[in-house]
Amino acid sequence: MEFGQFLWSLLIIFFMIMYFMILFSVIIDLFRRHDMNGWIKAVWIIALLAIPFISLLIYVIVYGQSMGKRQVTAAMEARSETDQYIRSVAGATPADQIAQAHKLLDSGAISQAEFDKIKQKALA
């Protein structure tokens, strides 16, 4: 295999991977949408299979902005759910941590410097 053929093959593989990444993100976006009914989604899927490049380009041009917004919304919801789960597992709010540290300070188990360090960490 010559070097030119290798570069050409590498370029084709790169564009194939790009095409499949965009195709999968469009298909995921189609199923994520709630403003389209099932028939319209089916027509888009058929169009993506029948005339792949043109229909993919049309979808990205027409729905590209809303596609990005839906992706950001889904990421924010996932992060919110993760944060909520972590808080439920951790079980202590910053106020609870400070109150517990204050009890330890009053009992003499920790010093004022340690209490200040815990308080600063809880508020951060």
C-alpha positions in Angstrom: 0.0 0.0 0.0 1.4 3.4 -1.0 1.4 6.4 1.3 -1.2 8.2 -0.8 -3.6 5.3 -0.6 -3.0 5.1 3.2 -3.8 8.8 3.6 -6.9 8.5 1.3 -8.1 5.5 3.4 -7.5 7.4 6.6 -9.5 10.4 5.2 -12.4 8.2 4.2 -12.5 6.4 7.6 -12.4 9.8 9.3 -15.5 11.0 7.3 -17.3 7.8 7.9 -16.8 8.1 11.6 -18.0 11.7 11.5 -21.1 10.7 9.4 -22.0 7.9 11.9 -21.6 10.2 14.9 -23.9 12.8 13.4 -26.3 10.1 12.3 -26.5 8.6 15.7 -26.9 12.0 17.4 -29.8 12.8 15.0 -31.5 9.4 15.7 -31.1 10.0 19.4 -32.5 13.5 19.1 -35.5 12.1 17.1 -36.4 9.7 19.9 -35.8 12.4 22.5 -38.3 14.8 20.9 -41.7 15.1 22.4 -43.1 17.6 19.9 -43.1 15.1 17.0 -45.5 12.2 16.7 -44.4 8.7 15.8 -45.3 8.9 12.1 -43.1 12.0 11.5 -40.2 10.3 13.4 -40.7 7.2 11.2 -40.6 9.3 8.1 -37.4 10.9 9.2 -35.8 7.5 9.9 -36.9 6.2 6.5 -35.5 9.4 4.9 -32.2 8.9 6.8 -32.0 5.4 5.4 -33.2 6.1 1.9 -31.3 9.4 1.2 -28.8 9.6 4.0 -26.6 12.6 3.3 -29.3 15.0 2.1 -31.8 14.1 4.8 -29.1 14.3 7.5 -28.0 17.7 6.3 -31.6 18.9 6.1 -32.3 17.7 9.7 -29.2 19.3 11.1 -29.9 22.6 9.3 -33.6 22.8 10.3 -33.4 21.4 13.8 -29.7 22.0 14.7 -30.3 24.7 17.3 -33.2 22.9 19.1 -31.1 19.7 18.9 -28.4 21.4 20.9 -30.9 22.8 23.4 -32.4 19.4 24.0 -28.9 17.9 24.5 -28.0 20.6 27.0 -31.3 20.1 28.8 -30.8 16.4 29.0 -27.3 16.9 30.4 -28.5 19.3 33.0 -31.3 16.9 34.1 -28.8 14.1 34.4 -26.5 16.3 36.5 -29.4 17.4 38.7 -30.5 13.8 39.2 -26.9 12.8 40.1 -26.5 15.7 42.5 -29.8 14.9 44.1 -28.7 11.3 44.5 -25.4 12.3 46.0 -27.1 14.6 48.5 -29.6 11.8 49.5 -26.7 9.4 50.0 -24.5 11.9 51.8 -27.5 12.9 54.0 -25.9 16.0 55.4 -26.5 19.6 54.3 -23.8 22.2 55.0 -25.9 23.5 57.9 -26.0 19.9 59.4 -22.3 19.6 59.0 -21.7 22.9 60.7 -24.1 22.1 63.6 -22.4 18.7 64.1 -19.0 20.4 64.1 -20.3 23.0 66.6 -21.4 20.2 68.9 -17.9 18.7 68.7 -16.4 22.1 69.4 -18.6 22.6 72.5 -17.7 19.1 73.8 -14.0 19.9 73.3 -13.4 17.1 70.8 -12.1 19.6 68.2 -10.3 22.9 68.5 -11.6 26.3 67.1 -9.2 26.0 64.2 -10.5 22.6 63.2 -14.1 23.9 63.6 -13.3 26.9 61.3 -11.7 24.5 58.8 -14.8 22.2 58.8 -17.1 25.2 58.5 -15.1 26.6 55.5 -15.2 23.3 53.8 -18.9 22.9 54.3 -19.7 26.3 52.9 -17.4 25.8 49.9 
